[in-house]
């Protein structure tokens, strides 16, 4: 009986060897563990644009990317991975990454970014009768921009209309920002906003009552400070 089993085992072994190499197939389907894009909430002024980077885990898997715009579709326009701010509004940009498994099923992961598009209109100083002056400093993420605003804009806005934009000044060796805010009548309220293009964020720094007074002095500047959100 044992001899019979040994002969049968020998025959089966020879049969397998005659078929060539013996392959062991990995039946686990390739899966995407995660997808992240470079921003998750941004503020854009009309006319601005931003490029999205994608981070796939693991990054060795071949994947197809699909981009969608939801919400106010007229606010933005997608061209590949670059997003253009077209009109004021709020939209959500979503990207999906898809892989095809060996059994022809599809594995999908996604990530999204909220996009707030705004627009500031200028004003004609000749239309206004009162002027409020603000002497201030500005710190963003712990870095003083009082001496180097760059593309950052510090403005006073009333009903979406820019009444003043800060300019850099210096007196007696002291740097400061100056805003001369126009008003139709005493008591108008202006929102103080900071647009920081390098982080694509719009900060609301408070409001000011346009009474025709002067706020801040060289020795006691109005301190505006903001911290960027984690995108």
C-alpha positions as CSV (number, residue, x, y, z in Angstrom):
1,X,0.0,0.0,0.0
2,X,2.8,2.4,0.9
3,X,4.6,1.5,-2.3
4,X,1.5,2.4,-4.3
5,X,1.3,5.8,-2.7
6,X,5.0,6.5,-3.3
7,X,4.6,5.6,-7.0
8,X,1.6,7.8,-7.3
9,X,3.4,10.7,-5.7
10,X,6.4,10.2,-8.1
11,X,4.1,10.2,-11.1
12,X,2.3,13.4,-10.0
13,X,5.6,15.2,-9.3
14,X,6.9,14.2,-12.8
15,X,3.7,15.5,-14.3
16,X,4.0,18.9,-12.6
17,X,7.7,19.2,-13.6
18,X,6.9,18.4,-17.2
19,X,4.6,21.4,-17.4
20,X,7.5,23.9,-16.9
21,X,7.9,26.4,-14.0
22,X,5.4,26.4,-11.2
23,X,4.0,29.9,-10.6
24,X,2.4,31.2,-7.5
25,X,0.0,34.0,-8.3
26,X,-0.7,36.8,-5.8
27,X,-4.4,37.0,-5.7
28,X,-4.5,40.3,-3.6
29,X,-5.9,43.1,-5.6
30,X,-3.8,46.3,-5.7
31,X,-5.4,49.0,-3.6
32,X,-5.0,52.7,-3.2
33,X,-4.6,53.5,0.5
34,X,-5.2,57.2,0.3
35,X,-5.3,60.3,-1.8
36,X,-4.5,63.9,-0.8
37,X,-4.4,67.2,-2.7
38,X,-2.2,70.2,-1.9
39,X,-5.1,72.4,-0.6
40,X,-8.3,71.7,1.2
41,X,-9.8,75.3,1.6
42,X,-8.6,78.3,-0.3
43,X,-9.6,81.9,-1.0
44,X,-9.1,83.4,-4.5
45,X,-9.6,86.8,-5.8
46,X,-11.2,87.0,-9.3
47,X,-8.4,86.6,-11.8
48,X,-6.2,84.4,-9.6
49,X,-5.3,80.8,-10.3
50,X,-3.9,77.9,-8.4
51,X,-2.3,74.5,-9.4
52,X,-3.2,71.4,-7.5
53,X,-0.7,68.7,-6.6
54,X,-1.9,65.2,-5.8
55,X,-0.3,62.7,-3.4
56,X,-1.2,59.0,-3.9
57,X,-0.4,56.3,-1.3
58,X,1.2,54.1,-2.4
59,X,2.6,56.3,-5.2
60,X,3.8,53.2,-7.3
61,X,0.3,52.3,-8.4
62,X,-0.9,53.5,-11.8
63,X,-4.0,55.5,-11.5
64,X,-6.4,57.6,-13.5
65,X,-7.4,61.0,-12.1
66,X,-10.8,62.6,-12.6
67,X,-11.6,66.2,-11.6
68,X,-15.1,67.6,-10.8
69,X,-16.5,71.0,-9.8
70,X,-19.6,71.1,-7.6
71,X,-21.5,74.0,-6.1
72,X,-21.2,77.3,-8.0
73,X,-19.7,76.1,-11.2
74,X,-19.6,79.6,-12.7
75,X,-17.2,80.7,-9.9
76,X,-14.3,78.7,-11.2
77,X,-12.9,77.0,-14.3
78,X,-10.7,73.9,-14.4
79,X,-8.0,73.4,-17.0
80,X,-6.2,70.2,-16.1
81,X,-5.0,70.6,-12.5
82,X,-5.0,74.4,-12.7
83,X,-8.0,76.2,-11.3
84,X,-9.0,79.8,-12.3
85,X,-11.2,82.1,-10.3
86,X,-13.8,83.6,-12.6
87,X,-16.7,85.0,-10.6
88,X,-17.5,85.5,-6.9
89,X,-19.0,82.4,-5.4
90,X,-18.2,79.1,-3.6
91,X,-17.4,75.8,-5.2
92,X,-16.0,72.4,-4.3
93,X,-13.3,70.8,-6.4
94,X,-13.0,67.1,-6.1
95,X,-10.5,64.7,-7.5
96,X,-10.9,60.9,-7.8
97,X,-8.1,58.4,-8.3
98,X,-9.1,55.1,-9.8
99,X,-7.2,51.8,-10.3
100,X,-8.4,48.7,-12.0
101,X,-8.0,45.5,-10.0
102,X,-7.0,42.1,-11.6
103,X,-10.6,41.0,-11.4
104,X,-11.7,44.2,-13.4
105,X,-13.2,45.8,-10.4
106,X,-12.4,49.5,-9.7
107,X,-10.9,50.9,-6.5
108,X,-11.6,54.6,-6.0
109,X,-10.4,57.2,-3.5
110,X,-11.1,60.9,-3.5
111,X,-10.2,64.3,-1.9
112,X,-11.8,67.7,-2.1
113,X,-11.0,71.4,-1.7
114,X,-13.4,74.2,-0.9
115,X,-12.9,77.3,-3.0
116,X,-14.1,80.7,-2.0
117,X,-13.9,83.3,-4.8
118,X,-14.3,87.0,-4.0
119,X,-13.9,90.3,-5.8
120,X,-13.0,93.8,-4.5
121,X,-14.1,96.8,-6.5
122,X,-12.3,100.1,-6.3
123,X,-13.8,103.4,-5.5
124,X,-13.4,107.0,-6.5
125,X,-12.1,109.2,-3.7
126,X,-14.0,112.2,-5.1
127,X,-17.3,110.6,-4.0
128,X,-16.5,110.6,-0.3
129,X,-16.6,113.4,2.3
130,X,-14.8,111.8,5.3
131,X,-11.5,110.2,5.9
132,X,-10.4,107.9,8.7
133,X,-6.6,107.2,9.0
134,X,-5.2,104.0,10.4
135,X,-1.5,103.5,11.3
136,X,-0.8,99.8,11.8
137,X,1.5,96.8,11.7
138,X,0.8,93.4,10.1
139,X,2.1,90.0,11.2
140,X,1.1,86.8,9.3
141,X,2.1,83.4,10.7
142,X,4.5,85.1,13.1
143,X,6.3,87.0,10.3
144,X,6.1,90.8,10.2
145,X,5.1,92.1,6.8
146,X,5.1,95.8,7.9
147,X,8.3,96.4,5.9
148,X,7.7,94.0,3.1
149,X,4.0,93.5,2.0
150,X,4.9,91.9,-1.3
151,X,1.7,90.6,-2.9
152,X,-0.1,90.6,0.4
153,X,-3.0,93.1,0.5
154,X,-4.3,94.8,3.6
155,X,-7.6,96.7,2.8
156,X,-10.6,98.3,4.3
157,X,-13.8,97.2,2.6
158,X,-17.4,98.5,2.8
159,X,-20.1,96.3,1.1
160,X,-17.5,94.7,-1.1
161,X,-15.9,98.0,-2.2
162,X,-12.3,98.8,-1.3
163,X,-12.2,102.1,0.5
164,X,-8.5,102.0,1.2
165,X,-5.5,99.8,0.8
166,X,-2.5,99.9,3.1
167,X,0.8,101.4,1.9
168,X,4.2,101.0,3.5
169,X,5.6,104.1,5.2
170,X,8.5,104.9,7.5
171,X,9.1,107.8,9.9
172,X,11.9,108.4,12.3
173,X,13.2,104.9,11.5
174,X,9.8,103.3,12.4
175,X,8.1,101.2,9.6
176,X,4.3,101.2,9.6
177,X,1.3,100.7,7.3
178,X,-1.0,103.5,6.4
179,X,-4.6,103.3,5.4
180,X,-6.7,106.4,4.6
181,X,-10.3,105.1,4.5
182,X,-13.0,107.1,2.7
183,X,-16.5,107.4,4.0
184,X,-19.8,108.8,2.8
185,X,-20.9,109.8,6.3
186,X,-19.5,109.4,9.8
187,X,-20.3,106.0,11.3
188,X,-19.9,103.7,8.3
189,X,-18.4,100.4,9.2
190,X,-15.4,99.1,7.3
191,X,-14.1,95.5,7.4
192,X,-10.3,95.1,7.7
193,X,-9.3,92.2,5.5
194,X,-5.9,90.7,4.5
195,X,-5.4,88.7,1.4
196,X,-2.3,86.5,1.6
197,X,-1.8,85.1,-2.0
198,X,1.1,82.7,-1.0
199,X,-1.3,80.7,1.2
200,X,-4.5,81.5,-0.8
201,X,-6.3,82.8,2.2
202,X,-8.5,85.8,3.1
203,X,-8.3,86.9,6.7
204,X,-10.9,88.9,8.5
205,X,-9.1,91.1,11.0
206,X,-12.0,93.0,12.5
207,X,-13.9,96.1,11.7
208,X,-13.5,99.9,12.2
209,X,-15.9,102.7,12.7
210,X,-15.3,105.4,10.1
211,X,-15.6,108.5,12.3
212,X,-13.0,110.6,10.6
213,X,-10.6,110.0,13.5
214,X,-7.0,108.7,13.4
215,X,-6.3,105.2,14.8
216,X,-2.8,104.3,16.0
217,X,0.4,106.3,16.4
218,X,4.0,105.7,15.6
219,X,4.6,104.6,19.2
220,X,1.4,102.6,19.4
221,X,0.5,101.1,16.1
222,X,-2.8,99.2,15.5
223,X,-1.6,95.6,15.5
224,X,-3.1,93.3,12.9
225,X,-2.2,89.6,13.2
226,X,-3.4,86.5,11.6
227,X,-2.4,82.8,11.3
228,X,-3.1,80.7,8.2
229,X,-5.2,77.6,8.5
230,X,-3.7,74.2,7.9
231,X,-4.6,73.3,4.3
